[in-house]
């Protein structure tokens, strides 16, 4: 059994880059620094739980205590969304760059191929999972996948899924399930899972497997990736983004003025 390694909180890089925004902890890390810590975790066989936060997750964490606990208990918390990056900077929090979950996943898979680590792929539909495996074979012919399982299993089957992951001897685990299911799964089983790095990747398998198109680089840079997604699935996503973006704008306004007032009182 892998017991959560509380020493990650004292890791020099993580300790020095720990920040807080809208009541949530985040780490001011670059992609290269994040990958260095991931590599260290797998090489040293020290379990590391990674999450990313975006606008929707920050908003939902304020109303969902269980989701908040699932997120804040992670070892590394990267800033995924441009909205969070810009909002934090507006409030005086220095963050080097956006570190998206899909890019962390893609880079860690490349690291696995380079170092000989073996990933386990959990989640998404079976045909998407198969497409991810096919794409990985093209991108990284030397990569050995420890195992895979689609995300369509019942709660009572979770212990069997955990056992399959552990029996595979995987070095890392990617969980492609929606929020809050992926956070809940990893929080619930983090001390039983034997991979040394694990992260929730949401819809990243859909992107890597070609089911969903990713926004062009210019759209990403402009912070409009959410609008690109809404354009692809308007009926399913427009209300969700409207609600969370509106709530975030109000929270950010409150945070900005609160920090300004505190600075004027304590210059």
C-alpha positions as CSV (number, residue, x, y, z in Angstrom):
1,X,0.0,0.0,0.0
2,X,1.2,3.5,-0.9
3,X,0.7,5.8,2.0
4,X,0.4,9.5,1.0
5,X,3.9,11.1,1.2
6,X,3.3,14.2,3.3
7,X,6.9,15.2,2.7
8,X,5.9,16.6,-0.7
9,X,4.6,19.7,1.1
10,X,8.2,20.3,2.3
11,X,9.7,19.8,-1.1
12,X,11.9,22.9,-1.7
13,X,10.3,23.8,-5.1
14,X,6.7,23.1,-4.0
15,X,7.1,24.8,-0.7
16,X,8.6,28.0,-2.3
17,X,6.0,28.1,-5.0
18,X,2.9,27.6,-2.9
19,X,0.3,30.3,-3.4
20,X,-3.4,30.9,-2.6
21,X,-6.1,32.3,-4.8
22,X,-9.8,32.6,-4.0
23,X,-9.2,30.4,-1.0
24,X,-7.6,27.6,-3.0
25,X,-4.0,26.5,-2.9
26,X,-2.1,26.6,-6.2
27,X,1.6,26.1,-7.2
28,X,3.4,28.7,-9.3
29,X,5.2,26.2,-11.5
30,X,6.3,26.1,-15.1
31,X,5.6,23.0,-17.2
32,X,9.3,22.1,-17.1
33,X,9.3,22.3,-13.2
34,X,6.1,20.3,-13.0
35,X,7.6,17.5,-15.2
36,X,10.8,17.5,-13.1
37,X,8.8,16.8,-10.0
38,X,6.8,14.1,-11.8
39,X,10.0,12.4,-13.0
40,X,11.4,12.6,-9.5
41,X,8.2,10.9,-8.1
42,X,8.4,8.0,-10.4
43,X,12.2,7.6,-10.2
44,X,12.2,7.7,-6.4
45,X,8.9,5.7,-6.2
46,X,7.2,8.4,-4.0
47,X,3.5,8.7,-4.7
48,X,2.5,12.0,-6.2
49,X,-1.1,13.2,-6.7
50,X,-1.5,16.0,-9.3
51,X,-4.5,18.1,-10.2
52,X,-5.2,21.3,-12.2
53,X,-7.7,24.0,-11.4
54,X,-9.7,26.1,-13.9
55,X,-12.4,28.6,-13.5
56,X,-15.2,26.1,-13.3
57,X,-13.4,24.0,-10.7
58,X,-12.5,27.0,-8.5
59,X,-16.2,28.1,-8.6
60,X,-17.5,24.7,-7.8
61,X,-15.1,24.1,-5.0
62,X,-16.7,27.0,-3.1
63,X,-20.1,25.2,-3.1
64,X,-18.9,21.6,-2.9
65,X,-16.9,20.8,0.3
66,X,-16.1,17.3,-0.9
67,X,-14.7,18.5,-4.2
68,X,-12.6,21.1,-2.4
69,X,-11.1,18.5,-0.1
70,X,-10.4,16.2,-3.0
71,X,-8.5,19.1,-4.7
72,X,-6.6,20.7,-1.8
73,X,-5.3,17.3,-0.6
74,X,-3.4,16.8,-3.9
75,X,0.4,17.3,-3.8
76,X,0.8,19.5,-6.9
77,X,-1.9,21.9,-8.1
78,X,-1.3,23.5,-11.4
79,X,-3.2,26.5,-13.0
80,X,-4.9,25.2,-16.1
81,X,-7.3,27.9,-17.2
82,X,-6.3,31.3,-18.7
83,X,-9.0,32.9,-16.6
84,X,-7.4,31.7,-13.4
85,X,-3.9,32.8,-14.6
86,X,-5.1,36.3,-15.6
87,X,-7.3,36.6,-12.5
88,X,-4.5,35.6,-10.1
89,X,-2.1,38.0,-11.8
90,X,-4.6,40.8,-11.6
91,X,-4.7,40.2,-7.8
92,X,-1.0,40.4,-7.5
93,X,-0.2,36.7,-7.5
94,X,2.9,36.0,-9.6
95,X,2.3,32.9,-11.8
96,X,4.9,32.0,-14.5
97,X,2.5,30.4,-17.0
98,X,-0.5,28.2,-17.6
99,X,0.1,24.5,-17.2
100,X,-2.8,22.6,-18.8
101,X,-3.8,19.2,-17.8
102,X,-3.8,17.9,-21.3
103,X,-0.3,19.2,-21.9
104,X,0.9,17.7,-18.6
105,X,-0.5,14.3,-19.7
106,X,1.0,14.5,-23.2
107,X,4.4,15.5,-21.8
108,X,4.3,12.8,-19.1
109,X,3.5,10.2,-21.7
110,X,6.6,11.3,-23.6
111,X,8.6,11.1,-20.4
112,X,7.3,7.6,-19.9
113,X,8.5,6.6,-23.4
114,X,11.9,8.2,-22.7
115,X,12.5,6.7,-19.2
116,X,10.7,3.4,-19.6
117,X,7.9,4.2,-17.2
118,X,4.6,2.3,-17.9
119,X,1.2,4.2,-17.8
120,X,-2.2,2.9,-17.0
121,X,-5.1,4.6,-18.9
122,X,-8.4,4.7,-17.1
123,X,-11.6,6.3,-18.4
124,X,-13.5,7.6,-21.5
125,X,-15.4,5.4,-23.9
126,X,-13.8,2.2,-25.2
127,X,-13.4,3.4,-28.7
128,X,-11.7,6.6,-27.5
129,X,-9.4,4.5,-25.3
130,X,-8.5,2.4,-28.3
131,X,-7.8,5.5,-30.3
132,X,-5.5,6.9,-27.6
133,X,-3.6,3.6,-27.6
134,X,-3.2,3.7,-31.4
135,X,-2.1,7.3,-31.3
136,X,0.5,6.5,-28.6
137,X,1.9,3.7,-30.7
138,X,2.5,6.2,-33.5
139,X,3.9,8.9,-31.4
140,X,5.9,6.7,-29.0
141,X,6.6,3.3,-30.5
142,X,8.8,2.3,-27.5
143,X,6.1,3.1,-24.9
144,X,4.8,0.1,-23.0
145,X,1.2,0.6,-21.7
146,X,0.7,-1.2,-18.4
147,X,-3.1,-1.5,-18.9
148,X,-6.3,0.3,-19.8
149,X,-9.9,0.3,-18.7
150,X,-12.8,2.5,-19.9
151,X,-14.7,4.7,-17.5
152,X,-17.9,2.9,-17.6
153,X,-17.9,0.9,-14.3
154,X,-20.2,1.0,-11.2
155,X,-19.1,2.2,-7.8
156,X,-19.2,-1.4,-6.5
157,X,-16.6,-2.3,-9.2
158,X,-14.1,0.3,-8.1
159,X,-12.1,-2.0,-5.9
160,X,-11.7,-4.4,-8.8
161,X,-10.5,-1.5,-11.0
162,X,-8.0,-0.5,-8.3
163,X,-6.7,-4.1,-8.1
164,X,-6.3,-4.3,-11.9
165,X,-4.3,-1.1,-11.9
166,X,-2.0,-2.3,-9.1
167,X,-1.6,-5.8,-10.6
168,X,-0.5,-4.1,-13.9
169,X,2.7,-2.7,-12.2
170,X,2.0,0.7,-13.7
171,X,4.3,3.6,-12.8
172,X,1.7,6.2,-13.5
173,X,-2.1,6.5,-13.8
174,X,-4.2,8.9,-15.9
175,X,-7.9,9.1,-15.0
176,X,-10.1,10.5,-17.8
177,X,-13.4,11.0,-16.0
178,X,-15.4,14.1,-15.4
179,X,-15.3,16.4,-12.3
180,X,-16.0,15.5,-9.5
181,X,-15.8,11.8,-10.3
182,X,-12.1,11.7,-11.1
183,X,-11.2,13.7,-8.0
184,X,-13.3,11.6,-5.8
185,X,-11.9,8.3,-7.2
186,X,-8.3,9.5,-6.7
187,X,-8.9,10.9,-3.2
188,X,-10.7,7.7,-2.1
189,X,-8.1,5.3,-3.4
190,X,-4.8,7.3,-3.3
191,X,-3.4,5.3,-0.4
192,X,-4.2,2.0,-2.1
193,X,-3.0,2.8,-5.6
194,X,0.6,1.7,-6.3
195,X,1.5,3.9,-9.3
196,X,3.9,6.6,-8.2
197,X,2.2,9.4,-10.2
198,X,-1.5,9.8,-10.8
199,X,-3.7,12.6,-12.2
200,X,-7.2,13.3,-13.4
201,X,-7.2,14.3,-17.1
202,X,-10.9,14.9,-17.7
203,X,-11.6,15.0,-21.4
204,X,-7.9,14.8,-22.4
205,X,-8.3,11.3,-23.9
206,X,-11.1,12.7,-26.2
207,X,-8.6,15.3,-27.4
208,X,-5.6,13.1,-27.8
209,X,-7.7,10.3,-29.4
210,X,-9.2,12.7,-31.9
211,X,-12.9,12.6,-30.8
212,X,-12.8,16.3,-29.8
213,X,-10.8,19.0,-31.6
214,X,-8.6,21.2,-29.5
215,X,-8.7,25.0,-29.9
216,X,-6.0,26.5,-32.2
217,X,-3.0,28.0,-30.5
218,X,-4.1,31.6,-31.1
219,X,-7.5,30.8,-29.5
220,X,-5.8,29.3,-26.5
221,X,-3.5,32.2,-26.2
222,X,-6.5,34.6,-26.2
223,X,-8.1,32.7,-23.4
224,X,-11.1,31.7,-25.6
225,X,-10.6,28.0,-25.5
226,X,-13.9,27.7,-23.5
227,X,-15.8,29.5,-26.3
228,X,-14.3,27.1,-28.8
229,X,-15.6,24.2,-26.8
230,X,-19.1,25.7,-26.4
231,X,-19.2,26.1,-30.2
232,X,-18.6,22.4,-30.6
233,X,-21.2,21.3,-28.0
234,X,-23.5,24.4,-27.5
235,X,-26.5,22.6,-26.0
236,X,-24.5,20.7,-23.4
237,X,-22.0,23.4,-22.5
238,X,-23.3,27.0,-22.9
239,X,-25.3,27.1,-19.6
240,X,-22.4,25.5,-17.6
241,X,-19.9,28.1,-18.9
242,X,-22.3,31.0,-18.5
243,X,-23.0,30.1,-14.9
244,X,-19.4,29.5,-13.8
245,X,-17.9,32.4,-15.8
246,X,-20.5,34.8,-14.3
247,X,-19.8,33.5,-10.7
248,X,-16.1,33.7,-11.3
249,X,-16.3,37.3,-12.5
250,X,-18.1,38.3,-9.3
251,X,-15.6,36.4,-7.1
252,X,-12.7,37.9,-8.8
253,X,-14.1,41.4,-8.4
254,X,-14.5,40.8,-4.7
255,X,-11.0,39.3,-4.4
256,X,-9.4,42.2,-6.3
257,X,-11.0,44.9,-4.1
258,X,-10.4,43.0,-0.9
259,X,-6.7,42.8,-1.7
260,X,-6.5,46.4,-2.6
261,X,-8.2,47.4,0.7
262,X,-5.8,45.2,2.7
263,X,-2.8,46.7,0.9
264,X,-4.0,50.2,1.6
265,X,-4.4,49.4,5.3
266,X,-1.1,47.6,5.6
267,X,1.1,49.2,3.0
